[in-house]
């Protein structure tokens, strides 16, 4: 079975922010290079996909850059990534979602 790209979180909704990046073998993957304000939305996508009638995943994988790698990318490409999602921010916020999210989430920080 191949990775399904950009599957909808809700069958009837079309907006991009209610999609997850990849889905395969009951694993949902979200790759985030977005603003930190999307952390909560991204994390709740995993819960929605694991819960109730959807029952599509048993594990979420959240892939983001580390703070140090983001700094290197800013310096190298002169991009304004201030406020973007980082591994450290996700690890800081994730415990606050403990009561809302029952599916395990594996957080991966990309480094140089």
Beta strands, then each sheet from edge to edge (+ up, - down):
strand 1: 4-5
strand 2: 22-24
strand 3: 27-31
strand 4: 59-65
strand 5: 104-110
sheet 1: 1+ 2- 3+ 4+ 5+
end
